[in-house]
């Protein structure tokens, strides 16, 4: 699986000196191209960035704005779940049926649709003043 390999590889580049919890993410854009990201911690804890946010930022920086698949991986006992903020970021660029695979480095995985991860996502329709 190309997304798994990409996320597993980029995870090794994570900057996680405080938590030692390295995370890798990969998203596939509608073009088919894969973009990756890893978590980047900061000594000022809330200033760090998530792996999923990095992958999405790379996709947008390349001029793409639609993701069709996502995968996140960490060395955790259970498949690692994207945080709420990253779920909302994925919903900004992906349809409700986009598959999101959550994985462990030991080989466990679970795949859910984005709408299952973020039911009732805040969307542009909430901004429409009608």
Backbone as XML, in Angstrom:
<?xml version="1.0"?>
<chain id="A" units="angstrom">
  <residue number="1" name="UNK">
    <atom name="N" x="0.845" y="-1.181" z="0.000"/>
    <atom name="CA" x="0.000" y="0.000" z="0.000"/>
    <atom name="C" x="0.891" y="1.245" z="0.000"/>
  </residue>
  <residue number="2" name="UNK">
    <atom name="N" x="0.839" y="2.034" z="-1.058"/>
    <atom name="CA" x="1.711" y="3.203" z="-1.159"/>
    <atom name="C" x="1.529" y="4.228" z="-0.036"/>
  </residue>
  <residue number="3" name="UNK">
    <atom name="N" x="0.293" y="4.453" z="0.423"/>
    <atom name="CA" x="0.086" y="5.416" z="1.511"/>
    <atom name="C" x="0.772" y="4.939" z="2.786"/>
  </residue>
  <residue number="4" name="UNK">
    <atom name="N" x="0.654" y="3.668" z="3.085"/>
    <atom name="CA" x="1.273" y="3.129" z="4.290"/>
    <atom name="C" x="2.784" y="3.281" z="4.241"/>
  </residue>
  <residue number="5" name="UNK">
    <atom name="N" x="3.369" y="2.926" z="3.117"/>
    <atom name="CA" x="4.830" y="3.044" z="2.978"/>
    <atom name="C" x="5.268" y="4.500" z="3.118"/>
  </residue>
  <residue number="6" name="UNK">
    <atom name="N" x="4.546" y="5.402" z="2.484"/>
    <atom name="CA" x="4.892" y="6.824" z="2.537"/>
    <atom name="C" x="4.787" y="7.365" z="3.966"/>
  </residue>
  <residue number="7" name="UNK">
    <atom name="N" x="3.706" y="7.022" z="4.658"/>
    <atom name="CA" x="3.505" y="7.508" z="6.027"/>
    <atom name="C" x="4.522" y="6.889" z="6.982"/>
  </residue>
  <residue number="8" name="UNK">
    <atom name="N" x="4.796" y="5.610" z="6.804"/>
    <atom name="CA" x="5.773" y="4.929" z="7.658"/>
    <atom name="C" x="7.156" y="5.567" z="7.488"/>
  </residue>
  <residue number="9" name="UNK">
    <atom name="N" x="7.516" y="5.878" z="6.253"/>
    <atom name="CA" x="8.829" y="6.465" z="5.975"/>
    <atom name="C" x="8.953" y="7.869" z="6.553"/>
  </residue>
  <residue number="10" name="UNK">
    <atom name="N" x="7.950" y="8.715" z="6.323"/>
    <atom name="CA" x="8.032" y="10.091" z="6.807"/>
    <atom name="C" x="7.954" y="10.166" z="8.334"/>
  </residue>
  <residue number="11" name="UNK">
    <atom name="N" x="7.312" y="9.199" z="8.953"/>
    <atom name="CA" x="7.213" y="9.158" z="10.412"/>
    <atom name="C" x="8.592" y="9.216" z="11.053"/>
  </residue>
  <residue number="12" name="UNK">
    <atom name="N" x="9.560" y="8.604" z="10.408"/>
    <atom name="CA" x="10.927" y="8.595" z="10.955"/>
    <atom name="C" x="11.527" y="9.995" z="11.026"/>
  </residue>
  <residue number="13" name="UNK">
    <atom name="N" x="11.002" y="10.935" z="10.250"/>
    <atom name="CA" x="11.516" y="12.302" z="10.252"/>
    <atom name="C" x="10.838" y="13.193" z="11.290"/>
  </residue>
  <residue number="14" name="UNK">
    <atom name="N" x="9.858" y="12.655" z="12.016"/>
    <atom name="CA" x="9.131" y="13.457" z="13.002"/>
    <atom name="C" x="10.087" y="14.064" z="14.019"/>
  </residue>
  <residue number="15" name="UNK">
    <atom name="N" x="9.738" y="15.267" z="14.454"/>
    <atom name="CA" x="10.498" y="15.957" z="15.503"/>
    <atom name="C" x="9.643" y="15.859" z="16.766"/>
  </residue>
  <residue number="16" name="UNK">
    <atom name="N" x="9.938" y="14.851" z="17.590"/>
    <atom name="CA" x="9.132" y="14.579" z="18.782"/>
    <atom name="C" x="10.022" y="14.373" z="20.010"/>
  </residue>
  <residue number="17" name="UNK">
    <atom name="N" x="10.889" y="15.353" z="20.330"/>
    <atom name="CA" x="11.810" y="15.163" z="21.457"/>
    <atom name="C" x="11.139" y="15.235" z="22.825"/>
  </residue>
  <residue number="18" name="UNK">
    <atom name="N" x="9.936" y="15.732" z="22.900"/>
    <atom name="CA" x="9.262" y="15.906" z="24.194"/>
    <atom name="C" x="8.343" y="14.735" z="24.515"/>
  </residue>
  <residue number="19" name="UNK">
    <atom name="N" x="7.584" y="14.280" z="23.548"/>
    <atom name="CA" x="6.669" y="13.164" z="23.780"/>
    <atom name="C" x="7.249" y="11.826" z="23.334"/>
  </residue>
  <residue number="20" name="UNK">
    <atom name="N" x="8.217" y="11.869" z="22.433"/>
    <atom name="CA" x="8.757" y="10.653" z="21.801"/>
    <atom name="C" x="7.655" y="9.864" z="21.096"/>
  </residue>
  <residue number="21" name="UNK">
    <atom name="N" x="6.624" y="10.556" z="20.631"/>
    <atom name="CA" x="5.496" y="9.930" z="19.939"/>
    <atom name="C" x="5.512" y="10.410" z="18.491"/>
  </residue>
  <residue number="22" name="UNK">
    <atom name="N" x="6.209" y="9.657" z="17.656"/>
    <atom name="CA" x="6.348" y="10.027" z="16.248"/>
    <atom name="C" x="5.129" y="9.583" z="15.457"/>
  </residue>
  <residue number="23" name="UNK">
    <atom name="N" x="4.625" y="10.492" z="14.641"/>
    <atom name="CA" x="3.449" y="10.217" z="13.820"/>
    <atom name="C" x="3.775" y="10.562" z="12.371"/>
  </residue>
  <residue number="24" name="UNK">
    <atom name="N" x="3.316" y="9.720" z="11.468"/>
    <atom name="CA" x="3.446" y="9.982" z="10.037"/>
    <atom name="C" x="2.068" y="9.958" z="9.403"/>
  </residue>
  <residue number="25" name="UNK">
    <atom name="N" x="1.886" y="10.764" z="8.380"/>
    <atom name="CA" x="0.611" y="10.791" z="7.668"/>
    <atom name="C" x="0.861" y="10.923" z="6.178"/>
  </residue>
  <residue number="26" name="UNK">
    <atom name="N" x="-0.078" y="10.380" z="5.421"/>
    <atom name="CA" x="-0.041" y="10.511" z="3.968"/>
    <atom name="C" x="-1.463" y="10.718" z="3.478"/>
  </residue>
  <residue number="27" name="UNK">
    <atom name="N" x="-1.611" y="11.614" z="2.519"/>
    <atom name="CA" x="-2.910" y="11.829" z="1.879"/>
    <atom name="C" x="-2.729" y="11.673" z="0.379"/>
  </residue>
  <residue number="28" name="UNK">
    <atom name="N" x="-3.745" y="11.109" z="-0.246"/>
    <atom name="CA" x="-3.744" y="10.992" z="-1.700"/>
    <atom name="C" x="-4.697" y="12.053" z="-2.232"/>
  </residue>
  <residue number="29" name="UNK">
    <atom name="N" x="-4.198" y="12.887" z="-3.114"/>
    <atom name="CA" x="-5.024" y="13.921" z="-3.736"/>
    <atom name="C" x="-5.808" y="13.307" z="-4.888"/>
  </residue>
  <residue number="30" name="UNK">
    <atom name="N" x="-6.798" y="14.035" z="-5.359"/>
    <atom name="CA" x="-7.629" y="13.553" z="-6.460"/>
    <atom name="C" x="-6.783" y="13.264" z="-7.710"/>
  </residue>
  <residue number="31" name="UNK">
    <atom name="N" x="-5.639" y="13.915" z="-7.841"/>
    <atom name="CA" x="-4.728" y="13.672" z="-8.961"/>
    <atom name="C" x="-4.041" y="12.313" z="-8.866"/>
  </residue>
  <residue number="32" name="UNK">
    <atom name="N" x="-4.067" y="11.710" z="-7.667"/>
    <atom name="CA" x="-3.364" y="10.459" z="-7.434"/>
    <atom name="C" x="-2.040" y="10.645" z="-6.722"/>
  </residue>
  <residue number="33" name="UNK">
    <atom name="N" x="-1.553" y="11.867" z="-6.679"/>
    <atom name="CA" x="-0.275" y="12.145" z="-6.026"/>
    <atom name="C" x="-0.426" y="12.017" z="-4.513"/>
  </residue>
  <residue number="34" name="UNK">
    <atom name="N" x="0.622" y="11.504" z="-3.870"/>
    <atom name="CA" x="0.649" y="11.320" z="-2.422"/>
    <atom name="C" x="1.488" y="12.423" z="-1.790"/>
  </residue>
  <residue number="35" name="UNK">
    <atom name="N" x="0.944" y="13.000" z="-0.719"/>
    <atom name="CA" x="1.632" y="14.035" z="0.055"/>
    <atom name="C" x="1.791" y="13.525" z="1.475"/>
  </residue>
  <residue number="36" name="UNK">
    <atom name="N" x="2.919" y="13.851" z="2.096"/>
    <atom name="CA" x="3.210" y="13.331" z="3.427"/>
    <atom name="C" x="3.470" y="14.445" z="4.425"/>
  </residue>
  <residue number="37" name="UNK">
    <atom name="N" x="3.346" y="14.078" z="5.690"/>
    <atom name="CA" x="3.661" y="14.992" z="6.779"/>
    <atom name="C" x="4.004" y="14.196" z="8.028"/>
  </residue>
  <residue number="38" name="UNK">
    <atom name="N" x="4.736" y="14.831" z="8.938"/>
    <atom name="CA" x="5.064" y="14.214" z="10.217"/>
    <atom name="C" x="4.830" y="15.252" z="11.311"/>
  </residue>
  <residue number="39" name="UNK">
    <atom name="N" x="4.645" y="14.767" z="12.541"/>
    <atom name="CA" x="4.443" y="15.727" z="13.616"/>
    <atom name="C" x="5.742" y="16.460" z="13.913"/>
  </residue>
  <residue number="40" name="UNK">
    <atom name="N" x="5.598" y="17.732" z="14.273"/>
    <atom name="CA" x="6.732" y="18.587" z="14.597"/>
    <atom name="C" x="6.416" y="19.266" z="15.923"/>
  </residue>
  <residue number="41" name="UNK">
    <atom name="N" x="7.041" y="18.777" z="16.995"/>
    <atom name="CA" x="6.793" y="19.342" z="18.313"/>
    <atom name="C" x="7.615" y="20.606" z="18.529"/>
  </residue>
  <residue number="42" name="UNK">
    <atom name="N" x="7.185" y="21.371" z="19.504"/>
    <atom name="CA" x="7.848" y="22.605" z="19.884"/>
    <atom name="C" x="7.868" y="22.648" z="21.404"/>
  </residue>
  <residue number="43" name="UNK">
    <atom name="N" x="8.921" y="23.188" z="21.987"/>
    <atom name="CA" x="9.010" y="23.267" z="23.437"/>
    <atom name="C" x="7.814" y="24.027" z="24.023"/>
  </residue>
  <residue number="44" name="UNK">
    <atom name="N" x="7.237" y="24.945" z="23.260"/>
    <atom name="CA" x="5.979" y="25.595" z="23.643"/>
    <atom name="C" x="4.878" y="24.682" z="23.104"/>
  </residue>
  <residue number="45" name="UNK">
    <atom name="N" x="4.480" y="23.695" z="23.901"/>
    <atom name="CA" x="3.644" y="22.577" z="23.449"/>
    <atom name="C" x="2.517" y="22.909" z="22.476"/>
  </residue>
  <residue number="46" name="UNK">
    <atom name="N" x="1.690" y="23.896" z="22.697"/>
    <atom name="CA" x="0.581" y="24.073" z="21.739"/>
    <atom name="C" x="1.023" y="24.576" z="20.368"/>
  </residue>
  <residue number="47" name="UNK">
    <atom name="N" x="2.283" y="24.867" z="20.220"/>
    <atom name="CA" x="2.773" y="25.385" z="18.933"/>
    <atom name="C" x="3.240" y="24.295" z="17.980"/>
  </residue>
  <residue number="48" name="UNK">
    <atom name="N" x="3.152" y="23.055" z="18.367"/>
    <atom name="CA" x="3.532" y="21.957" z="17.486"/>
    <atom name="C" x="2.507" y="21.767" z="16.380"/>
  </residue>
  <residue number="49" name="UNK">
    <atom name="N" x="2.859" y="20.961" z="15.395"/>
    <atom name="CA" x="1.923" y="20.661" z="14.310"/>
    <atom name="C" x="1.781" y="19.152" z="14.156"/>
  </residue>
  <residue number="50" name="UNK">
    <atom name="N" x="0.598" y="18.750" z="13.747"/>
    <atom name="CA" x="0.279" y="17.339" z="13.558"/>
    <atom name="C" x="0.747" y="16.857" z="12.184"/>
  </residue>
  <residue number="51" name="UNK">
    <atom name="N" x="0.963" y="15.563" z="12.085"/>
    <atom name="CA" x="1.382" y="14.954" z="10.821"/>
    <atom name="C" x="0.339" y="15.157" z="9.727"/>
  </residue>
  <residue number="52" name="UNK">
    <atom name="N" x="-0.942" y="14.992" z="10.072"/>
    <atom name="CA" x="-2.002" y="15.144" z="9.085"/>
    <atom name="C" x="-2.052" y="16.568" z="8.547"/>
  </residue>
  <residue number="53" name="UNK">
    <atom name="N" x="-1.867" y="17.536" z="9.439"/>
    <atom name="CA" x="-1.869" y="18.941" z="9.014"/>
    <atom name="C" x="-0.713" y="19.210" z="8.055"/>
  </residue>
  <residue number="54" name="UNK">
    <atom name="N" x="0.442" y="18.602" z="8.322"/>
    <atom name="CA" x="1.590" y="18.773" z="7.436"/>
    <atom name="C" x="1.354" y="18.180" z="6.059"/>
  </residue>
  <residue number="55" name="UNK">
    <atom name="N" x="0.726" y="17.007" z="6.010"/>
    <atom name="CA" x="0.439" y="16.371" z="4.720"/>
    <atom name="C" x="-0.566" y="17.194" z="3.925"/>
  </residue>
  <residue number="56" name="UNK">
    <atom name="N" x="-1.583" y="17.701" z="4.610"/>
    <atom name="CA" x="-2.583" y="18.528" z="3.926"/>
    <atom name="C" x="-1.962" y="19.831" z="3.451"/>
  </residue>
  <residue number="57" name="UNK">
    <atom name="N" x="-1.112" y="20.430" z="4.269"/>
    <atom name="CA" x="-0.438" y="21.671" z="3.867"/>
    <atom name="C" x="0.440" y="21.441" z="2.638"/>
  </residue>
  <residue number="58" name="UNK">
    <atom name="N" x="1.124" y="20.308" z="2.584"/>
    <atom name="CA" x="1.959" y="19.997" z="1.416"/>
    <atom name="C" x="1.094" y="19.852" z="0.168"/>
  </residue>
  <residue number="59" name="UNK">
    <atom name="N" x="-0.067" y="19.223" z="0.324"/>
    <atom name="CA" x="-0.989" y="19.058" z="-0.805"/>
    <atom name="C" x="-1.458" y="20.422" z="-1.311"/>
  </residue>
  <residue number="60" name="UNK">
    <atom name="N" x="-1.862" y="21.269" z="-0.398"/>
    <atom name="CA" x="-2.351" y="22.600" z="-0.787"/>
    <atom name="C" x="-1.216" y="23.435" z="-1.375"/>
  </residue>
  <residue number="61" name="UNK">
    <atom name="N" x="-0.020" y="23.337" z="-0.794"/>
    <atom name="CA" x="1.126" y="24.083" z="-1.316"/>
    <atom name="C" x="1.455" y="23.676" z="-2.748"/>
  </residue>
  <residue number="62" name="UNK">
    <atom name="N" x="1.134" y="22.435" z="-3.097"/>
    <atom name="CA" x="1.367" y="21.950" z="-4.457"/>
    <atom name="C" x="0.234" y="22.335" z="-5.407"/>
  </residue>
  <residue number="63" name="UNK">
    <atom name="N" x="-0.777" y="23.029" z="-4.881"/>
    <atom name="CA" x="-1.858" y="23.499" z="-5.730"/>
    <atom name="C" x="-3.069" y="22.578" z="-5.795"/>
  </residue>
  <residue number="64" name="UNK">
    <atom name="N" x="-3.106" y="21.565" z="-4.938"/>
    <atom name="CA" x="-4.245" y="20.640" z="-4.941"/>
    <atom name="C" x="-5.126" y="20.919" z="-3.734"/>
  </residue>
  <residue number="65" name="UNK">
    <atom name="N" x="-6.425" y="20.715" z="-3.897"/>
    <atom name="CA" x="-7.352" y="21.036" z="-2.813"/>
    <atom name="C" x="-8.385" y="19.947" z="-2.541"/>
  </residue>
  <residue number="66" name="UNK">
    <atom name="N" x="-8.153" y="18.744" z="-3.057"/>
    <atom name="CA" x="-9.094" y="17.659" z="-2.790"/>
    <atom name="C" x="-8.335" y="16.386" z="-2.471"/>
  </residue>
  <residue number="67" name="UNK">
    <atom name="N" x="-8.602" y="15.827" z="-1.276"/>
    <atom name="CA" x="-7.988" y="14.551" z="-0.924"/>
    <atom name="C" x="-9.030" y="13.451" z="-1.042"/>
  </residue>
  <residue number="68" name="UNK">
    <atom name="N" x="-8.575" y="12.272" z="-1.429"/>
    <atom name="CA" x="-9.483" y="11.141" z="-1.639"/>
    <atom name="C" x="-9.179" y="9.959" z="-0.722"/>
  </residue>
  <residue number="69" name="UNK">
    <atom name="N" x="-8.097" y="10.065" z="0.032"/>
    <atom name="CA" x="-7.711" y="8.991" z="0.939"/>
    <atom name="C" x="-6.675" y="9.539" z="1.904"/>
  </residue>
  <residue number="70" name="UNK">
    <atom name="N" x="-6.682" y="9.022" z="3.132"/>
    <atom name="CA" x="-5.698" y="9.457" z="4.125"/>
    <atom name="C" x="-5.282" y="8.266" z="4.985"/>
  </residue>
  <residue number="71" name="UNK">
    <atom name="N" x="-4.064" y="8.343" z="5.510"/>
    <atom name="CA" x="-3.551" y="7.317" z="6.404"/>
    <atom name="C" x="-2.664" y="7.983" z="7.440"/>
  </residue>
  <residue number="72" name="UNK">
    <atom name="N" x="-2.787" y="7.550" z="8.676"/>
    <atom name="CA" x="-1.951" y="8.043" z="9.770"/>
    <atom name="C" x="-1.398" y="6.849" z="10.525"/>
  </residue>
  <residue number="73" name="UNK">
    <atom name="N" x="-0.122" y="6.928" z="10.936"/>
    <atom name="CA" x="0.535" y="5.800" z="11.598"/>
    <atom name="C" x="1.391" y="6.294" z="12.753"/>
  </residue>
  <residue number="74" name="UNK">
    <atom name="N" x="1.395" y="5.497" z="13.829"/>
    <atom name="CA" x="2.247" y="5.791" z="14.981"/>
    <atom name="C" x="2.596" y="4.486" z="15.679"/>
  </residue>
  <residue number="75" name="UNK">
    <atom name="N" x="3.580" y="4.558" z="16.564"/>
    <atom name="CA" x="3.958" y="3.411" z="17.377"/>
    <atom name="C" x="3.085" y="3.440" z="18.627"/>
  </residue>
  <residue number="76" name="UNK">
    <atom name="N" x="1.867" y="2.963" z="18.470"/>
    <atom name="CA" x="0.900" y="2.963" z="19.559"/>
    <atom name="C" x="0.250" y="1.588" z="19.649"/>
  </residue>
  <residue number="77" name="UNK">
    <atom name="N" x="-0.328" y="1.246" z="20.796"/>
    <atom name="CA" x="-0.935" y="-0.069" z="20.927"/>
    <atom name="C" x="-2.212" y="-0.230" z="20.102"/>
  </residue>
  <residue number="78" name="UNK">
    <atom name="N" x="-2.913" y="0.870" z="19.862"/>
    <atom name="CA" x="-4.130" y="0.875" z="19.051"/>
    <atom name="C" x="-3.892" y="1.725" z="17.815"/>
  </residue>
  <residue number="79" name="UNK">
    <atom name="N" x="-4.615" y="1.486" z="16.733"/>
    <atom name="CA" x="-4.481" y="2.361" z="15.570"/>
    <atom name="C" x="-4.702" y="3.818" z="15.981"/>
  </residue>
  <residue number="80" name="UNK">
    <atom name="N" x="-3.774" y="4.671" z="15.590"/>
    <atom name="CA" x="-3.781" y="6.071" z="16.040"/>
    <atom name="C" x="-4.865" y="6.863" z="15.306"/>
  </residue>
  <residue number="81" name="UNK">
    <atom name="N" x="-5.640" y="7.588" z="16.068"/>
    <atom name="CA" x="-6.749" y="8.354" z="15.532"/>
    <atom name="C" x="-6.345" y="9.818" z="15.355"/>
  </residue>
  <residue number="82" name="UNK">
    <atom name="N" x="-6.742" y="10.450" z="14.257"/>
    <atom name="CA" x="-6.454" y="11.879" z="14.100"/>
    <atom name="C" x="-7.151" y="12.690" z="15.192"/>
  </residue>
  <residue number="83" name="UNK">
    <atom name="N" x="-6.519" y="13.751" z="15.643"/>
    <atom name="CA" x="-7.143" y="14.624" z="16.634"/>
    <atom name="C" x="-8.342" y="15.340" z="15.993"/>
  </residue>
  <residue number="84" name="UNK">
    <atom name="N" x="-9.139" y="15.981" z="16.803"/>
    <atom name="CA" x="-10.322" y="16.679" z="16.301"/>
    <atom name="C" x="-9.996" y="17.746" z="15.277"/>
  </residue>
  <residue number="85" name="UNK">
    <atom name="N" x="-8.935" y="18.504" z="15.528"/>
    <atom name="CA" x="-8.545" y="19.547" z="14.581"/>
    <atom name="C" x="-8.160" y="18.983" z="13.231"/>
  </residue>
  <residue number="86" name="UNK">
    <atom name="N" x="-7.458" y="17.866" z="13.233"/>
    <atom name="CA" x="-7.060" y="17.251" z="11.961"/>
    <atom name="C" x="-8.250" y="16.623" z="11.250"/>
  </residue>
  <residue number="87" name="UNK">
    <atom name="N" x="-9.199" y="16.124" z="12.007"/>
    <atom name="CA" x="-10.423" y="15.615" z="11.383"/>
    <atom name="C" x="-11.129" y="16.742" z="10.645"/>
  </residue>
  <residue number="88" name="UNK">
    <atom name="N" x="-11.193" y="17.913" z="11.273"/>
    <atom name="CA" x="-11.827" y="19.065" z="10.633"/>
    <atom name="C" x="-11.022" y="19.511" z="9.411"/>
  </residue>
  <residue number="89" name="UNK">
    <atom name="N" x="-9.695" y="19.459" z="9.502"/>
    <atom name="CA" x="-8.858" y="19.813" z="8.348"/>
    <atom name="C" x="-9.111" y="18.849" z="7.188"/>
  </residue>
  <residue number="90" name="UNK">
    <atom name="N" x="-9.224" y="17.559" z="7.491"/>
    <atom name="CA" x="-9.516" y="16.582" z="6.439"/>
    <atom name="C" x="-10.885" y="16.855" z="5.824"/>
  </residue>
  <residue number="91" name="UNK">
    <atom name="N" x="-11.866" y="17.222" z="6.651"/>
    <atom name="CA" x="-13.214" y="17.505" z="6.154"/>
    <atom name="C" x="-13.234" y="18.739" z="5.256"/>
  </residue>
  <residue number="92" name="UNK">
    <atom name="N" x="-12.287" y="19.634" z="5.429"/>
    <atom name="CA" x="-12.199" y="20.824" z="4.572"/>
    <atom name="C" x="-11.850" y="20.441" z="3.139"/>
  </residue>
  <residue number="93" name="UNK">
    <atom name="N" x="-11.072" y="19.366" z="2.986"/>
    <atom name="CA" x="-10.556" y="19.002" z="1.670"/>
    <atom name="C" x="-11.022" y="17.637" z="1.170"/>
  </residue>
  <residue number="94" name="UNK">
    <atom name="N" x="-11.790" y="16.917" z="1.981"/>
    <atom name="CA" x="-12.241" y="15.589" z="1.586"/>
    <atom name="C" x="-13.733" y="15.421" z="1.754"/>
  </residue>
  <residue number="95" name="UNK">
    <atom name="N" x="-14.319" y="14.585" z="0.927"/>
    <atom name="CA" x="-15.749" y="14.287" z="0.999"/>
    <atom name="C" x="-16.026" y="13.376" z="2.191"/>
  </residue>
  <residue number="96" name="UNK">
    <atom name="N" x="-17.280" y="13.289" z="2.566"/>
    <atom name="CA" x="-17.698" y="12.494" z="3.716"/>
    <atom name="C" x="-17.295" y="11.029" z="3.599"/>
  </residue>
  <residue number="97" name="UNK">
    <atom name="N" x="-17.222" y="10.507" z="2.387"/>
    <atom name="CA" x="-16.915" y="9.083" z="2.194"/>
    <atom name="C" x="-15.425" y="8.780" z="2.045"/>
  </residue>
  <residue number="98" name="UNK">
    <atom name="N" x="-14.561" y="9.758" z="2.238"/>
    <atom name="CA" x="-13.115" y="9.538" z="2.120"/>
    <atom name="C" x="-12.662" y="8.530" z="3.184"/>
  </residue>
  <residue number="99" name="UNK">
    <atom name="N" x="-11.950" y="7.480" z="2.777"/>
    <atom name="CA" x="-11.449" y="6.520" z="3.758"/>
    <atom name="C" x="-10.220" y="7.073" z="4.487"/>
  </residue>
  <residue number="100" name="UNK">
    <atom name="N" x="-10.232" y="6.909" z="5.799"/>
    <atom name="CA" x="-9.100" y="7.310" z="6.639"/>
    <atom name="C" x="-8.629" y="6.057" z="7.369"/>
  </residue>
  <residue number="101" name="UNK">
    <atom name="N" x="-7.412" y="5.637" z="7.069"/>
    <atom name="CA" x="-6.848" y="4.463" z="7.711"/>
    <atom name="C" x="-5.973" y="4.907" z="8.872"/>
  </residue>
  <residue number="102" name="UNK">
    <atom name="N" x="-6.219" y="4.291" z="10.012"/>
    <atom name="CA" x="-5.438" y="4.555" z="11.226"/>
    <atom name="C" x="-4.638" y="3.292" z="11.487"/>
  </residue>
  <residue number="103" name="UNK">
    <atom name="N" x="-3.329" y="3.439" z="11.686"/>
    <atom name="CA" x="-2.458" y="2.264" z="11.755"/>
    <atom name="C" x="-1.440" y="2.357" z="12.877"/>
  </residue>
  <residue number="104" name="UNK">
    <atom name="N" x="-0.885" y="1.201" z="13.199"/>
    <atom name="CA" x="0.235" y="1.110" z="14.137"/>
    <atom name="C" x="1.446" y="0.585" z="13.380"/>
  </residue>
  <residue number="105" name="UNK">
    <atom name="N" x="2.626" y="0.848" z="13.897"/>
    <atom name="CA" x="3.824" y="0.318" z="13.246"/>
    <atom name="C" x="3.885" y="-1.201" z="13.360"/>
  </residue>
  <residue number="106" name="UNK">
    <atom name="N" x="3.135" y="-1.787" z="14.302"/>
    <atom name="CA" x="3.110" y="-3.238" z="14.473"/>
    <atom name="C" x="2.169" y="-3.931" z="13.493"/>
  </residue>
  <residue number="107" name="UNK">
    <atom name="N" x="1.435" y="-3.151" z="12.687"/>
    <atom name="CA" x="0.610" y="-3.761" z="11.656"/>
    <atom name="C" x="-0.887" y="-3.753" z="11.900"/>
  </residue>
  <residue number="108" name="UNK">
    <atom name="N" x="-1.348" y="-3.264" z="13.037"/>
    <atom name="CA" x="-2.791" y="-3.151" z="13.257"/>
    <atom name="C" x="-3.308" y="-1.960" z="12.471"/>
  </residue>
  <residue number="109" name="UNK">
    <atom name="N" x="-4.537" y="-2.057" z="11.975"/>
    <atom name="CA" x="-5.120" y="-0.915" z="11.282"/>
    <atom name="C" x="-6.635" y="-0.964" z="11.347"/>
  </residue>
  <residue number="110" name="UNK">
    <atom name="N" x="-7.222" y="0.170" z="11.152"/>
    <atom name="CA" x="-8.673" y="0.325" z="11.092"/>
    <atom name="C" x="-8.959" y="1.434" z="10.086"/>
  </residue>
  <residue number="111" name="UNK">
    <atom name="N" x="-9.951" y="1.232" z="9.255"/>
    <atom name="CA" x="-10.323" y="2.246" z="8.275"/>
    <atom name="C" x="-11.773" y="2.656" z="8.510"/>
  </residue>
  <residue number="112" name="UNK">
    <atom name="N" x="-11.963" y="3.971" z="8.603"/>
    <atom name="CA" x="-13.294" y="4.549" z="8.741"/>
    <atom name="C" x="-13.462" y="5.634" z="7.689"/>
  </residue>
  <residue number="113" name="UNK">
    <atom name="N" x="-14.693" y="5.909" z="7.332"/>
    <atom name="CA" x="-14.967" y="7.051" z="6.447"/>
    <atom name="C" x="-14.870" y="8.333" z="7.261"/>
  </residue>
  <residue number="114" name="UNK">
    <atom name="N" x="-14.525" y="9.404" z="6.606"/>
    <atom name="CA" x="-14.379" y="10.689" z="7.279"/>
    <atom name="C" x="-15.641" y="11.067" z="8.050"/>
  </residue>
  <residue number="115" name="UNK">
    <atom name="N" x="-16.807" y="10.788" z="7.484"/>
    <atom name="CA" x="-18.060" y="11.122" z="8.167"/>
    <atom name="C" x="-18.236" y="10.309" z="9.448"/>
  </residue>
  <residue number="116" name="UNK">
    <atom name="N" x="-17.598" y="9.150" z="9.543"/>
    <atom name="CA" x="-17.652" y="8.362" z="10.778"/>
    <atom name="C" x="-16.720" y="8.946" z="11.831"/>
  </residue>
  <residue number="117" name="UNK">
    <atom name="N" x="-15.603" y="9.512" z="11.385"/>
    <atom name="CA" x="-14.650" y="10.132" z="12.298"/>
    <atom name="C" x="-15.126" y="11.500" z="12.782"/>
  </residue>
  <residue number="118" name="UNK">
    <atom name="N" x="-15.886" y="12.201" z="11.945"/>
    <atom name="CA" x="-16.318" y="13.548" z="12.290"/>
    <atom name="C" x="-17.771" y="13.757" z="11.876"/>
  </residue>
  <residue number="119" name="UNK">
    <atom name="N" x="-18.681" y="13.118" z="12.597"/>
    <atom name="CA" x="-20.095" y="13.332" z="12.261"/>
    <atom name="C" x="-20.484" y="14.783" z="12.544"/>
  </residue>
  <residue number="120" name="UNK">
    <atom name="N" x="-21.305" y="15.333" z="11.685"/>
    <atom name="CA" x="-21.747" y="16.709" z="11.878"/>
    <atom name="C" x="-20.642" y="17.731" z="11.707"/>
  </residue>
  <residue number="121" name="UNK">
    <atom name="N" x="-19.693" y="17.465" z="10.827"/>
    <atom name="CA" x="-18.562" y="18.375" z="10.607"/>
    <atom name="C" x="-19.033" y="19.793" z="10.292"/>
  </residue>
  <residue number="122" name="UNK">
    <atom name="N" x="-18.336" y="20.770" z="10.819"/>
    <atom name="CA" x="-18.587" y="22.170" z="10.482"/>
    <atom name="C" x="-18.186" y="22.346" z="9.023"/>
  </residue>
  <residue number="123" name="UNK">
    <atom name="N" x="-19.046" y="22.974" z="8.229"/>
    <atom name="CA" x="-18.791" y="23.058" z="6.790"/>
    <atom name="C" x="-19.105" y="24.456" z="6.268"/>
  </residue>
  <residue number="124" name="UNK">
    <atom name="N" x="-18.757" y="24.712" z="5.007"/>
    <atom name="CA" x="-19.071" y="26.018" z="4.416"/>
    <atom name="C" x="-20.578" y="26.338" z="4.461"/>
  </residue>
  <residue number="125" name="UNK">
    <atom name="N" x="-21.415" y="25.306" z="4.453"/>
    <atom name="CA" x="-22.854" y="25.537" z="4.520"/>
    <atom name="C" x="-23.246" y="26.223" z="5.832"/>
  </residue>
  <residue number="126" name="UNK">
    <atom name="N" x="-22.484" y="26.024" z="6.883"/>
    <atom name="CA" x="-22.754" y="26.689" z="8.139"/>
    <atom name="C" x="-22.475" y="28.199" z="8.053"/>
  </residue>
  <residue number="127" name="UNK">
    <atom name="N" x="-21.700" y="28.587" z="7.072"/>
    <atom name="CA" x="-21.337" y="30.000" z="6.888"/>
    <atom name="C" x="-22.299" y="30.726" z="5.962"/>
  </residue>
  <residue number="128" name="UNK">
    <atom name="N" x="-23.138" y="29.987" z="5.262"/>
    <atom name="CA" x="-24.074" y="30.569" z="4.294"/>
    <atom name="C" x="-25.162" y="31.339" z="5.021"/>
  </residue>
  <residue number="129" name="UNK">
    <atom name="N" x="-25.308" y="32.605" z="4.657"/>
    <atom name="CA" x="-26.303" y="33.452" z="5.309"/>
    <atom name="C" x="-27.631" y="33.425" z="4.575"/>
  </residue>
  <residue number="130" name="UNK">
    <atom name="N" x="-27.694" y="32.552" z="3.566"/>
    <atom name="CA" x="-28.882" y="32.245" z="2.834"/>
    <atom name="C" x="-29.624" y="33.314" z="2.227"/>
  </residue>
</chain>
